[in-house]
Amino acid sequence: MKASIPIIPNVPAAVRTTCPYCGVGCGVKATPRSAVDVAIAGDEAHPSNFGRLCVKGSALGETVGLEGRLLSPKLRDRTTGALSDVSWDDAIGTVASGFARIIDEHGPDAVALYVSGQLLTEDYYVANKLMKGYIGSANIDTNSRLCMSSSVAGHKRAFGEDLVPMNYEDLELADLIVLVGSNTAWCHPILFQRIIKMKEARPDVKIVVIDPRYTATCEMADLHLPLKPGSDVRLFNGLLAFLAEHGATDAAFIDAHTNGYDAALAAAMPADIAQLARDCKLDAHDLMTFYRLFARTERVVTVYSQGVNQSSAGTDKVNSIINCHLATGRIGKPGMGPFSFTGQPNAMGGREVGGLANTLAAHLELDDALHREIVQTFWHSPRIAQRAGLKAVDLFDAIEAGRVKAVWIMGTNPVVSLPDGDRVKRALAKCELVVSSDIIEKTDTNAFADVLLPALGWGEKDGTVTNSERRISRQRAFIPAPGHARADWHIICDVARRMNFDGFEFEGPHQIFDEHARLSAYRNDASDGVPRAFHIGGLTALDRERYDALEPVQWPLRAKDETGAARLFDTQRFSHADGRARFIATPPRAPVNAPDAEYPLVLNTGRVRDQWHTMTRTGRSEKLAGHISESFIDMHPQDALACGVREGELARITSRWGSMIARVQHGGGMPRGSVFVPIHWNDQVASDARAGAVVNPVVDPVSGEPEFKHTPVAVEKFHVMWHGFSFSRDVPALDTVTHWTRVHGARFVRYELAGRNRFDAAHGDHREWARAFFAIDDPHADWIEYEDKSAGIYRAAHVVNDRIEHCIFISERPDLPARAWLASLFSKDYLDDEDRVSLLLGQPVGKGEDTGPTVCSCFGVGRNTICNAIRDKNLKTAADVTACVKAGGNCGSCVPELKKLIVETEMARLSTV
């Protein structure tokens, strides 16, 4: 069943589609030249980005190849562990019969689906329909539970429905933007650029960043509040009390359009600024400055993201923010309101179709009998789930306990992304039937799958997504399906039909979208149904041609002649039955797990600029690998000193749930007592760098969202005898090293290495080990080497026909030579004498140049190039740097780093004067 690269048929010059990364929902123009060669540009006509793309979006063309792809269905022999190719008929039969048998023996709650914000809305819809309306269980949850379910819960408590009232234009209309728990510069770069441009045009606009870390986003802030981790509710409760005490509330709005104000205010407690500042570990003057800004500014947008949601008090944090907007009546009008930035491209679409275990499709609720009756009647389904299913963390607890005996995982990697990741491994190892639909064959999760089903990836699949501002956009296919891969909706429908369920006879995603749209309009009124804001009845009856031509549009869209709603609540009517919004009392409470003598530090996790989730896509791009190439532990220098670790060295970070290893850095943004680790690295790209193995499994009691921002940990030195790195055109013998991280290159694979083995007469020398590492057994091989035994330094390269094949650099110290110039040697067909000398010296000579680590990934501009230009040409602004070396001239996500380098270079110059 080996599949060749498909040939591109006649296609348009450029296909308009949507980026598969964050919730901004940027429009992309993809021009396929072959199935593995696609030109990428921003779509100037898309209202989310107007042609701009971040570096991840710009690099999408590097990620569409077939390396590592799952191209045929596979079954695993449980005795031997071996995978074998099978037909789709056999694979579908195995899944359908396995689920049917377990349901017959143990009931519908013994099976589950775990899906993803990477699915398209049409995929999500049929998965939810199958599980809740035909199997009859609500055991379908999503990895979106991990990033935005606290916002869902907070919206529903306050507004009566999961509604984001804002749009991106409001960021440009605001006079005050408050960014809470959102490193917007790195996680939502295009929206960050819109804010920057607005700030340049209107310098009086104020920007406040509330975040325990000093992130890249803080570089453009007028005020940074580095609050104590977990004290968000206390901060916004204090704001609510301050607004009340200083007459800054809108009494008429509160009286006419809300309930619960007195209870919320009572829970907020008096606004004693000095005590509040101590509770939040903030400067009292800065806290008062923020409160006064909020009180005096009418047009306020409060943006919040994972730093708010990913908490055991996440829902209360969301509601404490919304409370302040309700108290001032700053909602439903241009340039004001609470704004949740979602993390995934279709987290919102999944919410619309009931992709969470505690919701039904079309914004209806599982715990309401009328809502259940509406959905079951519309579906003509044999049954309907009667109660909420298991949320993500509880689901894998139930799998480990044996209560759930079959799970179908779609488009996600829970062994890496869920907290207490080793527990997830144990659960999947015990599960009777594990099915995985994926585009990549080898992932941490797929290692436990009994059935692997090849799904279509971005560029191959067809459907819709909904972004953070409720804008529905088309994701269009522009590459033929590779191998035997199928669309997720197709696979789900095949299994449903094999289980003898009617209602899944769709011929294409346009028919699924039509049913979804019709359900949104079905009994969406007060006469015999449930009125709700989510309504896309104006998009019903789209045939294939009109569906394919669908332009980006915001909901609600009730009639075919409407153009969509830019904002909600402009009529000041909310989705609760009485039309009023609800204040929610949010008494502050401490995080569930507090630091102690054994685990004295607090772990915070998050994303880095150029990577995405578990790196199965972004990890394929050489461009994206250059900015941050391995995992790290960012900590304050004094905490590092107390833990006995140094910058650049490896350290082990340990919690009660697990451990990981990464390199220590002092990024300058960490407060005392906190450490930060990125989420992306996994067992496929590093030997021991899964942050999820360390994170505690505590969840918010309302939303079920895990606490990714507050895990007590300890940090200790990870002892090794040497550090190193290798470049090679094939995979070396990694079992001979203690620690490794893989870094993708276009013509090579690079590994960052560390080992505990000694190099001396008793243990074998460098040359013997290095040649075995690369499996070079030819005694006459062209082997260039340099060794300084007293310093523990060794450098070697293997050359074949004057072309470099392998090289390795080893030192007893972690400060190794730069990597960028070495990568360039692998693009050469011939090494000249100067190149050979450079390899021996460990640095470029002559015309070669060490550009330094990548700062601007869009244009591949390194730190040394930028600093040299700043120094030599006396550059003063980021715009000057862009004009000189191009850095920062595309997506702009490196602009905060450019500003920082300007300051550092100037300080270095002054220190030498």
N, C-alpha and C positions, 0 to 999 in steps of 0.2 A: 504493500500500500504506500510505498514511498512516492511522494508527490513532487513534481517539478515546479519551478517557479512559473506561475501563470502568465500568459501573454496578455498585455493590455489590449482590449478591443478598441474600437472607435469611441473615444470619450471627448467631452468638451475640453477646451484648452485649459479651463480652470473650473473646479467644482467647489461651490460654496458650501461649507460645512461648519461645524462648531468644535472648538478645542475640547479635548477629553480630560483636561486637568481640573483646575479649581472651579468654584462656583461662580466666577465672573461671567463665564459663558461667552468667551470671545469668538467672533466670527473669523473663519479661516478660509483662505482660498488655496486649494490644493491642485497642483498641476502634475498629474502622473506621467512620468516618462517610461517607467517600467514598474513592475510590482515591487521593486526594492529601491526605486529612485523617484522621489516626489519632491517637487519644488513647493515651498510653503511661503505664503504671504498673508498678511492681515487683510480682512475684508473691510474695505473702507465704508461699505454700505451698512455694516452691522452696527446697530445703536449701542451695543455694549462696549465696543472698543474702537470703532471708527478707524480700523486699519492697523492699530497698534497691537503688537504681540509681545509678551514677555519672553525671556530667553528660553524657557521650556517650550512654549508654543512655537517659537522660531526654529527650534531644533527638532520638531516633529518629523521632518523628513529623514532624520538619521535613525528613526525608531521603527520603521515599517518593514524591515527585512525579516527573513524567515529563520534567522539563527535562534535556536532554542524553542521554536514554535511546536506546539502540539498540533499535529496535522491529521491524525486518525484516531478513532476511538480505541481505547486500550482497556484490557482487564488485567487485574493483578492476581497471580497465583499466590494464595495466602501461605502456602507451604514453603515455596521458594522465594517469594517476594518479587518474582520476575513479572514484568509487564509484557503483554503480547497484543499485537494489533488484531482487532475484530471488526466485523461489519457494523454499520449503524443499526441494522436490524437486531443483531445480537446484543449490542450495547443497550439499546432502548428496551429490549426484552428483559435484560438483566435488571435494569433500574425499575421498570414497571412491576415485574414479578416480585422483586425484593421488597419494594414498598408495600405492594398489595398483601404479601404474606405477613409482614410485620403488623400491618393494620388489622388484618383478620385475627391475628393471634393476640395482639396487645392493645388494640384500639388506635384511633387516629392520632392521639397525642404522643404516640411512640415514634413518630416520624417528624422531621423538621426540614425546613429550607433556611439557609443562611445566605443572603443575597448582598447586593452591593450598589453603591451610588455610581458605579461604572456601568451599570445596566442602563439601557434606554427605557423610556417610560413604557413602551409597548412590551418589553421583556418583563418589567416589573408588574405590569397589569395582569398578564396571564399567569405569572407565578403566584400572585396574590389570589387570583380567582381559583386556581387549582387548589391551593392549600385551604383557603377559608370557605370556599363555596362548594367544593366537591369532596376533598378529603375530609373536611369538616373540623379542622383544627386551626388555631391561630398561631401555631408554631412556625411562623415565618418572620424572621427579623433580618436586619441589615447592618452592614458595617457603618452606615450613617448613624446608627445608634451611638457610635463612638465619637461623633463629632458635633452633631447638632440636635440631638433629641431633647436636650434641656431647653433649647429655644422653642421646639415644638410644644413642650409641656407648658412653658411660660406663656407663649402666645395663647394657648387654649385656655389657661386659667384667666388671663387678663381680657382677652378679646372674644372668647367663646368659640374660637376656631384658629387653626394654625395659619396665621396671616402675617405677612411681611408688608407693612403699609407703605414702604418707601420705594424710591427708584434712584438710579445712579445720578440723575440730574440734581437731586437734592443735595448731594455732596458739593456741588458747585454753587448752590443757592444759599448754603448755610453761612452764618457769621461765626459760628463756633462748632468745631468738629471735635468730639471726644472719642478717642480710640481706646477701647478697653480690652485688654487681653488679646490684642490683634497686632502681630508684626506685619502690618499691611504691606510694607515695602518688599518683603520677601514672599509673603503668602498670597497676596492679591495685588501684584505689581501694577497692573493696568489701572486699577482704581486708585492706587497710590499716586500714579502719574497724573491722573485727573485732579487729584487733590493738590499736588504740587503746582500744576499749571494754574489752578484757581488761586492758590496762595501767591504766586508770582504776579497775577493780574490784580489781586485784591490783598495787598500786604496786611491790611488791618484785620483780616480774618484770623481768628485764634485757633490753634490746634493744641489740644491737650492729650498726652499719651499716658495711660494708666497701665503700668506693667511692672512686675518685680524686676525684670531685666532691662538694661539699657540696650535696646535693639537698634537695628538700622533705621527703623521708623522714627525713633527719637531724634535723629539728626535734623529733622525738619519741624520739630515741635517747639512751640513757645513755652510749654511747661511739661515736664516729665514728673509724674508721681510714682516713685518706685515703691508701691505699697507692699506690705507684708503679705506673702502668699496666703490666700484663703480669707483675706479681710475685705473682699469686694462688697459683701452685703453690709458690713459695718460702714464702709465709706459712703454707699448710696443711701443707706438709712439716715446717715448723718446729713446728707444733702437734702433729703426729704424734710427732715426736721428743721434744717436751716431755712429752706424755702418757706415753710409755714411760719416760723418765728419772725421772718423779715418781710412778710406780706407779699411774697413773690409767687403765690399760688393763684390760680384762676378759679375763684369761688363759684362763679356762675357755671363754668364748665363742669366742675366737680358735682355741683348740685343737680344739674340737668342731665348729665350723661354718664355718671359713674355710681358705683356702690362700694362700700368697704373702706372709705377714706379714713374714718376715725380709728378703725382697728389697725390699719397700716401705719398710721402716724403714731399710735400708742406703742407699737412694736419697735418703731424707729428710735425712741428715746430722745431726750433733749440733746441738742447739738452743742455739747461742750467741746469746743474746738481743741483745747489742749489735751483732753482725754482721748478724743477721736484720733488726734495725731499720734499719740502714744500707742493706741490700739493698732493703728495701721502702719506704725513705724515711718511716719511722714513728718516733714517739717511743717510746723503749724502755720507758718506764713504761706507756704505753698498751698496747703490745704484750703486756707481761707481765700487765697487768690482764685482757686478753682471754683469754690462755692459761689463767690461773688460773680465770676464770669458767667456761670450757668444762670444765676438769678437775674442778671441784668441783660442777658442776650435772648431775644425771642427766637431767632432762627438757630436752633441747636439740633444737630444730628449726633446721636450716640451710636457709634459702631461697636459691635462686640462680636467676638469670634471664639476660638477654642479655649482661650485663657479664661473665659467666663463659663462656657458650656461644660468643659471637661473637668468636672468637680463633683464631689459628693454633696455639694450645696448648689449645683449649677442652676437648677430651676429657680431657686430663691434669688440667685444672683441676677438672672434674667428679669425676674419680676421686680426686684429692687430698682433696676434701671427703668423699666416701664413705668413703675410708680411715679418716678420723678417727672416723666413726660406727661402722664395723666394729670398730675397735680398742677402742672403749668398750662394744660391744654395744648401742649406743643406736639400735636399729632394730627395727621390727615391734612396738613397744609404744606405748601412748598417750603423746602429747606429745613424741615424739622421732623423729628421722630426717632424712635429706636430702630436700629437697622442691624439685623443679623446677617453677617457674611458667611455663607456656607462654604464648606471645604471641598466638596466633590461636584463634578459637572452636572449630576442629576440627583443630588440629595433632595432637591425640591420636588422633582418629578416623582420620586419614590414616595414622598409624603402625600402627593395628590392621589395616588392609586392605592393607598393603604399598605405601603410596604413595611410598616412597623407592626410588631406583634400585638400592639394594643389599639390599632385603628382599623377601620374599614375603608374601602375605596370611596372616592369622591367626598372626602372630608366628613364621612359619617363615622359613628362611634360604636365600637363593639359592645359596650356595656349598656346600650339602649335598645330595647326590644323593637321599637318602631324603626330605628335605623337598620337593624338586622333584617327586618321584614322588607324594607325598601330594596336593599341590595339583593336579597335572595329572590324576590319577585322579579326584579329586572334580569337577573342572571338565569332564571328558571332552573336554579341549581337544586340538587337533591337534598342539600342540607346547608347549614351555615354555622360557622363557629359560634359558640355560645359565650365564650369568655376569652379574656386576653391570653395570648400565648406567652411563651418564655422569651424574655429579652436576652440580648446577646450573651452576657456573662452568665446568667442563670441557665441559658440553653446548654452551654458547654459543661456547666456543673451537672446538669441532668444527663448529659451524654456520659460523663465519667461515672455517674451513679448508676447507669444502666436503665434509667427511665425512658430516655430517648435512644432508640436502637438503630435508627437510620437517619443520616443527614445528607442533604444535597447542598453543596457549597458552590456558589456561582460568582465568579469574577472577583474573588477576594482571597486574602491570605491570612486567616485568623491566627495561625501559629506565630506569626510575626506581629500582627496589629493588635490583638487582644491583650489585656493585662494578664499577668501570671501565665505567660506563654507556655511554660513547661506543663502546666495543668492542661492546657489545650492539647498538647502533644499526648499526654496520658489519656485524655478523653477520646481522641480519635483512634488511638491504638486499641482501645477497648470496644469501640463501636462495631456493631455487627456489619453495617453497610455504610461506607463512606463514598459518596459520589462527588466528583468535582468537575465543573464546567470551567474551562480556562483557555487562554490562548498560549500560555507557556507550559511546557511539560514539567520542568524541574523547578518546583517551588518548595518551600518548607512545608506547606500544607499538603501538596500533591504527593509527598513521600508517604502519606498515610492513606491515600485514596485506593479503593478497590476498583473503581470505574473512573476513567478519565474521558471526558467528552470534549472534543475540540470545538471551541467557540470562535466566532468572528471577532476581530479586533477593530479598533478605530481605523477608519478608512475602508473597511470591508462591510460594516454593518450599517443599517438604515433605520432611522427612527427619529424620535424627538427627545430633547432634554429641556429642563426648566432651570433657569439660573436664579441667583439670589434676589433679583428684582421681579420675580414672577414672569419672566419672559421666556416663552416657549420658542425654541429654535430647532431647526432640522439638523441632524447629523446625517450626512449623505455618503453613500459608498462611492469610492472612486478607484478601488482596487478589486479585482475579482477575488472570490473566496479561494484561499489557498488550500491545497490538499483536499481533505474531506470535511473541513470546518463548516459549521452551520450557525445560523443566527440563534441566539438564546431563546427567543420566542418560539422558533421552529422546534428546537429540542424539547422545550417544555410541552408544547402542544402534542408532539409525537408521543411523549410519555403519557400525557393525559388520555389521549385516544387509545393507547395500548392498555390503559387501565379501564377502558370501556366507559369513559366519560364523554358525554356530548358537550357541545358549547365551545369547542376548540378547533373549529373547521375554518380557520383563517387562512386566506391565500396570500396575505402580505401584511406588513405593518400598518398600512393605511386603513385596513379593516379593523384592526385592533384599536387604533387611535379613534376611529369613528365610534366604536362601542364605548370607549372611555369617555369621549365627549358626550355621548347620549346619556350615559349614566350620571355625568355631572349635572345634566339638566333635568333628569328624571325626578319628578315630585320635589323639585327644588322651589317649594312655595309653602305657604302656611295653610293651604286648604286641606290637603291630604298628605302632606309630606313634611320636609324639614328645610326651611330656607337657609341658605348658606352662601357665602361670598364666592367660594370656588364654583365657577360656572363657565364652561367653554362650549355652551350650546351653539354659539355662532360658528363653531368649527365642525359641526356634524356634516355628514353626507359628502365628505371630500372623497372624490375618486382618486385613483392612483396618480393621475396627472396633476390634479390640484393639490393633493397632499405633497407631491414632490416639489411643487412650486411655492409651498407655504413660506411666507416671510416671517421673520421674528415678530412676535406679538405678545403683549402682556395680558394676563387674565385679571379680572373677569371679562368675559366676552360673551354676552348673553344672546346677541342677535347677529345675523350674518352681515348686517350693514354697520356694525360697530368696529372701532379700531383698537379696542383694548383700553384698560384703565391704567393711567400712570400712577395713581395713588389710591389708597383705600381710606375709608373713614372721613372722606371730605364732607359727607352728610352728617357726621358725628353719630352715626348709628353703628353699633357693634353687633357681633353675631350671637351674643347671649339672647335668650328668649325675650327679655325685656328691652333689648336694644342698648343696654348700658354696658360699659366696660367695668371691670372689677379691679379695684386695688387688692393686692394680696399682702397680708401681714407677713413679714419676713424677719422674725427675730434671729439675730446672728447666732451662729453656733460654730464651735471649733471643728476643724477637720477631724475625721474619725481616727486617723492614726497620727499621733504626735511624735516628734523626734524624742529620743531618749539617749542614755549614755552609750548604748550599744549601736544605735543608728542615729547619730546626732545631726545629720544634714537632711535637707528636704530636696528631693529630686523633682525637677520640672522637665517635661519632654516636649518636643515640638519639631518643626520642619526646618530645613535649610533652604537656601534660595533656589538652587538648581536641581534639586531632586524631588521626587514625588512618591508618596506612600512607600511601598516596599521595593521600589527601583526596578520592577520587571520591565518597565518601559524606559524611563529616563536613564537607567543604568546601561542602556545600549548606546548612549550617545557619548562620543569622545568629547564633544564641546562641553557637555554638562559635567563631565568628570573632572574638569580642570580647576573648578573653584574650590571645592572641599572634597578631597579624595578619600578620606577615611573618617570613621566615627571619632567622636571626641567627648571628653568630659570637661565642660567649661566650669571653672570654679574660681573663687576669689583667692588671690595669692596667700593670704593669711590662713585660709582654710586648708590650702594645699600644704603649707608649712606644718600645720598642726597634724595633718594626715601623713606626713613624711613622703610626699610626692612632689615632683618637680615638673615644670612646664616642658613638654616634649617627650616625657617619659610615659610608659604604659602604666595604667592603674586598673585595679579591679573595683567596680562599684557593686555593692551587695545590699540586698534588702532581705526581709524575712521570706520572700517568695523566690528569689533567684539572684543571679549575678551576670555581669557582662564585663568585657575588657575593652578599653579604648584609651586614646592618647590624651593626656592632660593639656589643657590650654587655659590661658588667662585672656579672655576676649575683652576684658575691661568693662563688661556689662553686668557682672554678677554681684549681688549683695552678699554679705557674710551670711553663712548658714545655708545657702542654696547652691545647688549644682544643676547644670543643664546638659541633657543628652539628646541628640537627634533620633528620630524614630525609624529612619529608612533602612539601615543596614540589617542584614539577615544572614542566615547560614549559607546562602548561595553565594554571597559576595564577601563574607568575612567569617573567620573561625569562631568568634564568640562575641558578637556585637549587637545582639537583639535587645533593644531597650525594653520590649514587652515582657521579657523574662524577669525584669526587675520590678516593674510597676505593680502596685497593689491592686487587688480585685474589688475594692470597695466601690459602690455605685451610689448615685443619687437616688434616694428612696422614691421620688416621683417619676423621674425620667428614665432611670436605669442606666444613665450614662456613667462610664467609669471615671475614676479620679486619676487622670493622667498627670496632674500638676502638683501632686502633694504626696510623695511616698518617702517615708523615712529611710535613709540609706547611710552606709559607711563607705569610705573610700580608702584604699590601701595600695601600696606599691605592688605592681606585678613584676616580679623579678625575672629578668632575662639577662643572658650573657652578651648578647649582641643585637644590633638593629641593622636592617638592610632593606634593599628593594631590588627587584629584578624586572627586566623586560625580556619577553620572549615571544616567538611566533607560535608557540604551543603551550600547553599547560604543564608546568613543572611538577615535581614530586612534593606536593604540599604536606604530606604526612611526615616529612622530615623537619618541619618547622613548628614552633610552639604557637605562634600567632601570625595570622596573615589577613590581608584585605586585598580584594581584587579591584582593579581600576581599569575601565574599558578604554581601549585604544583602537584606532582605525586599522592599523596593520600589526598590532601587537597586543599582548595582554600584560599588564603591569601588576606586580604584587608588592605591597608593603609588608615587610617580614620582620620577625623577631624570633630568637631561639635561645634555648638554654644549654645547647650542646657546646662543649669547649673545642677550641682549635689549638691543639698542641701535640707533642710527640706521642702522648698516651691516647689521645682521642681522635687523631686524624687531622690532616691539615686542610686549609681552606680549599686548595685546588681539588683535592680528592672529593671533598663534600660538594663543591659547586658543580663539578662535572657530573656527579651522580644525581644532583638536583635537576639538572637539565637532560639526564639520560644520554650523556655523550661518552661513548666508549671507544671512539677512534683515537688511538694514541698519537696520530699525526694531525689531529685537528688544528686548525689555525686558531690558537688560543692566546689572546692578548691579556696580560695580567700585570698587576702591581701589588706589592705587599709591604706593609710596614708592621712587622711583628710587635715592636715595642708599643705602638699605638693601637694595635688590634685592627688595623685597616687593611682591607683587601678589595681590589677592583679587578674584574675580569670580563672579557667579551669573547664570544665565539663567532668567528667569521667564516662564511662559506661562499666561495667564489667572489670574494671581496664585498659580500653583502652581509650585514650584521644579522645574526640569528638569535643570539642570546647575550645578555649582559647582566652582571650582578655587582652590587656595591654593598660591602659589609663594614660595620664599624662597631666598636664597643660603646660609642656615644650615639645618641639619637639624632644629632645634628649632621645629617647626610647632605651630599651635594644636591643641587637643583635637578629636577626631573625633566623640565620642559625641553631643554636642548637635546637631551637623550632621545626623547620621543621623535624629534625631527630626523634623527639618524635612521630610523626604521622606515622612513619614506624614501630613502635613497637606494638606488640599485647598485651603488658603488661607493665604498669608503675610500677617501683619499688619505694621504699621509697625515694631513692636518687633523682629520677625524680620529685617526688612530692615536695620535698624540693626545688629543682631548680626552679620549677614553682612559688613557694612563694617568693623566693629570686630574681627572674627575671634574673638569670644567672646560667650557668651550674656549678655543684659542683662535687667533686670527679673525676671520670674518664672522665667526660664530658669536652669538650673543645669548646670555641668560636673561630671558624676559621676566623671569620670576613667576610665582604662582598666579594663576588667572584671577583677575578682578572683573573684567568685562568679558563675559562668556560670549555675548553676541558677536563681538569682533575679535575675540581671542587676544585681548590686550592684557599683558602681565603687569604685576606690581612694579617691577624694576623699570619697565618702560614708562609707566605713568610717573613714578617718582623722579626719574631722570628728567622727564619733560617739565615737571613742576619746578624742579631746581634750576635747570639750565635756561628755561624760558620765562622764569618768574611768573608762573601761572597762579592766579588768585581765586578763581571760581571753578566750579564743576563745568560750567559752560566753556571756560577757557580750555579745560582739559579735553572736552569733547571736540572742540574746534581743532585742537592740535593732534590728538592721537585717536579720535573717534570714540573712545570709551564713554559710555553713557548715552550714546547717540541713538540707540534703538529703543529698548524697553525701559531704560532708565533705572532698573532695579539696583544697579551698582552705584548710582549717584550718591547715596549716603556714604559708601566706602570711599568714593573720590573725595568727598568733603573731608573725611577723616584723614586721608593721605595728605591732603593739602596742609592741614594743621600739623600733622606729624613731621612732614618735610620742613615746614617753616620752623618748628621747634628745634629740629636737628640742626638747621642752619644757624639759628640764634645761639645754640649751645657751643658752636665752634668759633663764634665771633670773639 
